[in-house]
Amino acid sequence: MIDELKNFVADGLNSCKVLVVGDVMLDKYYFGEVSRISPEAPVPIARVLKIKETLGGAANVVHNLALLGCQTSIIGQVGKDNHGEIFLSKLKNLGVNYSGVIETSKPTTTKIRVISGHQQMIRLDFEDASELDVVSTDTLLKNFSEHLSNVDAVIISDYGKGVCTKKICREIIGACRAQKKIVVVDPKGDKWQKYFDANFITPNLKELNAVLPKKISNVDSQIEEAAQKIIDEFNLGGLVVTRSAEGLSLIEAEKISHIKARAQEVFDVSGAGDTVIAVFTAALAGKIDSAAAAYLANTAAGVVVAKVGTYAVNREELLNAL
């Protein structure tokens, strides 16, 4: 299996065509040092030494796909603001097709973090999480229909910021099923009816517990039993459950795989779920078996959690990890 995956990462990813639909964000980091307290208020003063801007939310999924060499497209919403301009320029530099991104009166969702050392001091969020209006919804779905025939797989990346409404998710999944396209969902909240009929959903343990009547622990048997019920209830092909230090579990009707995490120091799990769904879906698009795809996704996540902040894995790093 490892040799097959190495060959796929080295040569097969270039031919994979993946479309991401979801809540896009811009992540900004101000890295600094703290040596004194402000005379204006009892708060630390951070002298900024470095500024970093990265793609976040659904756009972090896109970032992973692009760095892996996939032919990547994105559909989402940004505002008519400076953060939106920065965001679109980053997509352009990555070679991503962003013609499906719409501009609305809502601001570009942006998260600003101030960090000293490895410690986050404060986070500022710019967002309007209300659902897209009727006009914006129709435009987004029109853009989706124009892209669908040109891709192998679709990712719905739901961050609860107003793009992944029930109407949009139902129409996207229905169209994917009609055209026999793979559709994989990264869920948010407890209203999973909108994901009915998806090929796979990729929750972490907290997200899985959100839709269960009784919470479960991070134990193989409990996850298997809960996942089978969810698969039946929402007519899914399977679940990929990310389990932090316990690794990742793939549960399908006829197949179960528990894949252990690589033993290493973990700095930051933020963005690891984006990497998992990106790599798993790209592998499925490349006709890789689901168990091997899950193994590859878990390997990629192991690279990401050893980094600080939102991070996208590239092809060389994934090959080295394999």
N, C-alpha and C positions, 0 to 999 in steps of 0.2 A: 504493500500500500504506500509506503513512504516514497519509493521510487516513482510510483505513478503520480503522487502529489508533487514531488519535485519537478517532474517533467511538465505537469500542468502549470505550476507557478512560473516556471522558466519560459514556457512556450505557448501555453494554452490561454492564459488570461487575456492576451491581446485581442482575442476574437470574441470575448464575452461582452454582450451588450446589455447594460443594466440601467433601468430608469428608476430614480428615487422620487417619491412624492411625499411631502411632509412639511413639518414646521422647521424652517431654517433659522439659524441664529449666527450672530457674530460674537466670538469670545475675545475679549481684550484683557490683557494682563499687564499690570504695572508692577515690575519687580524693583524692590528698593531695600534700603537698610534703615533701621531705626536706632537712633542714638540719644534721643531726647524727647521730652514731653512738651506739647504745645503750651505756650503761655496764655493762649486764648481759651482753652478748655482742657480738661484732664484726659487728653487723647494723645497717642503717640504720633510723632511726625515721621513719615516715611519719605526719605529722599530717593526719588525715582532714578534708577540707574539704567533700566531697560524697559522698553514697551514691546509687547508681542500681540499680534492680532491673528486669530485663527478662525477657521470655519467650525461652527458648532451646531448642535442639534442634528436635524436631517442632513445638513451640509457636511457634518463630520463623517457620515456614512459615505457621502459623495467623495470626500477627501481621501478616505481609505481606498475606495474603488479606483480613483484616478491614479493614486500612487502605485497601485498594484498593476496598472496598465490596462484596465478595462475601458471599453468605450462607454462613457458615462453621460447620462442626461439627468436633469433635475427639474422638478416642477414644485413651486412654492410661492411664498409671498414675501415681499420686502416693502419698505416704505420709501417715500420720495425724500430721502435724507442722506446725510453724509455717511452714516453707517451702511446704508444700502449701496452707496457707490463703492465703498471699500469692499463690501461683500461680493458684489458682482465682478469687481476687478480681480479678486482672488480666484473666482471660478474661471474667468477668462485665462488667467495665467496657468491654470491647471489643464486647460484644453477641454473643459467640460462644456457640453451643450446646455446653455441656460436660457434658451429662447422661450421655454415654458414658464419661466419665473414672471409673476405679475407684480405690478406696483399698485399699492392701495393707499388709502389715507391713514392706515394703521402704521405705527413706527416699525422699523426693522428691529426685531427682537435682538437685544444686545445685552450681554452680561459682562460687566467690568469687575475684575478682581484686583485687589491690592495685596501683594504678597511680600513678606519679608522673610528671608531664609526659605524654609519649606512651609511656613505658616501663613495661612490666608487671614488677613486682618479684617477685610470687609468686602462685600459684594454688592454692586449696584446693578439693578435690573431695569432695562427700558423695554416695556412690552405692553401690548393690548391683546389679551387672550380671548377676546370675543370672537364668535364664529364669523367666517366670511359672509358678506351680504350676498344677495341673490345674483347680482351682476358679476361680482368677483368669482362666485362659485361656478357660474356658467362659463366664464372665460377660462378658468382653470381646467374644467372638465373638457372643454373644447381643445385646449392645448394637449391634454392627456391623450385624447382620441387621435390626435395627429401624430403623436410619438409612438403609440403602442405597437403598431405593426413593424416598427424598426428595431424592437428590442427582444431579448430572450427572456428577461425576467423583470419583475417590478417589486420594489420595496416600498412599503408604506411605513414611514417613520413618524410615529405619533408622539408629540411632546405636549399635547394639550394646549396649544397656542392658537387654535382656531381654524387650522387648515383641514385636519382630518375629521371632518364632521361625519355624521351617520350617512348623509346623502352622498358625500364624496367617496367615502370608503365603500359603500354598497355598489355604486356605479363602477368604481375602479375594479373591484373584485369580480363583479359580474362580467365586465368586459374582458378581463384576463381569462376567466374560465371559458368564455365563449370562443376566444382566440387561442386557447390552450397555452397560455403564458403562465409561467411560474409567478406566484405572488406570495411574498413573505412579509409579515407584519411585526414591527416592534411596538408593543401595545402601551397604552396609558389609561389609567383609571379602571373602573369596574364595569364599564358598558361595552362588553365584548361582543354584543349582538351585531354591532356594525362590522365585525371581522368575520362573520359567518361565511364559510366556504373557502377561506384562505388555505393555501397549501401548508404553510407553517406559521406559527406565532412564536416569538423569541422572548419570553418574559424572564426577568430575574425572579428570585424567590419572593421578594416583596410584591412584585406585580402579579405573580401567580396567586399569592394569598389574597389579593384584593378581590378576586372573583370567586373565592371559595367560601362556603358557608361556615367552615371551621378551619382555622389556621393550622398549617402543617409545619413540621420542622425540616431542617436540611438533611433529610435521611432518604436514601435510595427508595425504599419500599413506599414511603409516604408520597414521595414525588411521583412515582410510577402510578400509584392508585389515583391520585388527584388528576394527573395528566390524562389518563385514559377517560375519566369522566368529562373533562373539558373537551377532549377530542370528539367524543360522542355528542356532547351538547351543542357544539358549534360546527360540527361536520368538517373538521380539520384533517389535513393529511398527517399532521404531527405537531409536537411541541419541542422547542429547543430551550431548555431551562438553564440559565447561567446561575451558578451556585457559589460564586466568590471563591474562597479557598478550596472548596470541594470540586471545583472544575465545572463541568458542563454535562447535561444529560439530554440525549435525544430519545424521545418517546414517540413511537408510531404504533399503529394498530397491531402490526405483526413483528415489530422490531424495537429493541431497547438497547441503548448504548450509554454507559456511564464512563465519561472520560475525565481522568484526574488532572488537576492543575499541575503545572510545573512548579517544583519547589524552588522558591526564590523570595527575595525581599520585595514586598508590595508597597509601592509609594502611593498610588492613586488609581482607584477603579473607575474614575469618571471617563466616559468615552469607550470603555471596554465593550459595552453592549452594542455600540455602533460598529465597532470592529467585527464583532461576532456576526451580526446580520449581514454586513458587507461581504465578508469572506465566505460565509456559508452560502449566500445567494449566488455569488459569483461562481462558486464551485458547482452548484446545481445548474446554473446556466451553461457551464462547460461540460455538462453530462457526467459529473462526478457523482458516485453513489452517496446517498444522504449520510451514512455513517462516516465515510471518509471526509465528506464536506464538514461535518461537525468536528472531526478531529483536527482538520486544518484551521477551522475557526477558533478552536480552543488554543491551538498553538499560537495563532496571531494575537489572541487576547493576552497570552502570557508575555508577549513583547510589550504590549501597551501598558499593562498595570505596573511595570517597572519604571515608567516615566512619570514626571510630574505634570499635571494639567491635561487638557484635551490633546490627544496625540493620535496621529494616523500612521499605521504601519506601512512600510514600503516593501517592494518585491524582494530586494536584497536581504532585508531583515527577516522576512518570512522564510526565505530559502535557508538562511543561516540557522534559524530556529528549528527548522526541519532536520 
